[in-house]
Every structure is written in C-alpha cells, then in structure tokens.
C-alpha cells in the first residue's frame, strides 16, 4: 500500500473489512496501523466505518488477574 495514497470506494470498503477481521481477532489499533503504514486515526476511522465494536483502551486487568489466579502454583 502506498503511503499517503487516498483510499476510496471499493478499495476502502475491502480494507475496512480486512482491518475489522484483524481487530476482531485481537490485534490492536496500533498494531494494525503499524503493519499497514497508516496512522492510528485512519485505522480507527476505518474500524468505525466497518461497524467494529471498539474495545476500551489498555489490556483487560481483570482477565489478566483471573488468569494468574487460575494458574497452579509450584
């Protein structure tokens, strides 16, 4: 993908769908942005266009804590 190339129409819809799948699969907005050489804001807008349910910022502390509690101690 060319940097600073305007992405519109079907190409934009395709990219939004692909980004939405990656985000749903667990990739962060920053990880996606870095991999396609675009800004955080661009990826965020595409996710909104794709109808993705955006996660809260940061990792889930509760999930991390629950995982740590579930692991057996030696």
C-alpha positions as CSV (number, residue, x, y, z in Angstrom):
1,X,0.0,0.0,0.0
2,X,1.4,3.4,-1.0
3,X,1.9,5.9,1.8
4,X,-0.4,9.0,1.6
5,X,-2.4,7.5,-1.2
6,X,-6.1,8.3,-0.8
7,X,-8.2,5.1,-0.4
8,X,-11.8,5.4,-1.5
9,X,-14.7,3.3,-2.8
10,X,-14.4,-0.4,-3.1
11,X,-10.8,-0.5,-2.1
12,X,-11.6,1.4,1.2
13,X,-14.5,-1.0,1.9
14,X,-12.2,-4.0,1.3
15,X,-9.5,-2.6,3.6
16,X,-12.1,-1.7,6.3
17,X,-13.4,-5.3,6.2
18,X,-9.9,-6.8,6.4
19,X,-9.0,-4.5,9.3
20,X,-12.2,-5.3,11.1
21,X,-11.4,-9.0,10.9
22,X,-7.9,-8.4,12.3
23,X,-9.3,-6.3,15.1
24,X,-11.9,-8.8,16.0
25,X,-9.1,-11.4,16.0
26,X,-7.4,-9.5,18.8
27,X,-4.9,-7.1,17.0
28,X,-4.8,-3.7,18.5
29,X,-5.4,-0.5,16.5
30,X,-1.7,0.4,16.9
31,X,-0.6,-3.0,15.7
32,X,-2.8,-2.7,12.6
33,X,-1.8,0.9,11.9
34,X,1.9,0.0,12.1
35,X,1.5,-3.1,9.8
36,X,-0.2,-1.1,7.0
37,X,1.9,2.0,7.4
38,X,-1.1,4.2,8.3
39,X,-2.0,6.4,11.3
40,X,-3.9,5.3,14.4
41,X,-6.7,7.8,13.4
42,X,-7.0,6.3,9.9
43,X,-7.4,2.8,11.3
44,X,-9.8,4.0,14.0
45,X,-12.0,5.6,11.4
46,X,-12.0,2.5,9.2
47,X,-13.0,0.4,12.1
48,X,-15.9,2.7,12.8
49,X,-16.9,2.5,9.1
50,X,-16.7,-1.3,9.3
51,X,-19.0,-1.2,12.3
52,X,-16.5,-2.8,14.6
53,X,-17.2,-2.7,18.3
54,X,-14.1,-0.8,19.6
55,X,-12.5,-2.1,22.8
56,X,-11.6,0.1,25.7
57,X,-8.0,1.3,25.9
58,X,-5.4,-0.9,27.5
59,X,-5.4,-4.6,28.3
60,X,-8.1,-6.1,30.5
61,X,-6.7,-6.2,34.0
62,X,-9.5,-8.4,35.2
63,X,-8.8,-11.1,32.6
64,X,-5.0,-10.9,33.4
65,X,-5.7,-11.2,37.2
66,X,-8.2,-14.0,36.7
67,X,-5.7,-15.9,34.5
68,X,-3.0,-15.5,37.2
69,X,-5.3,-16.8,39.9
70,X,-6.3,-19.8,37.8
71,X,-2.7,-21.0,37.3
72,X,-1.5,-23.6,39.7
73,X,1.4,-22.6,41.9
74,X,4.5,-24.8,42.2
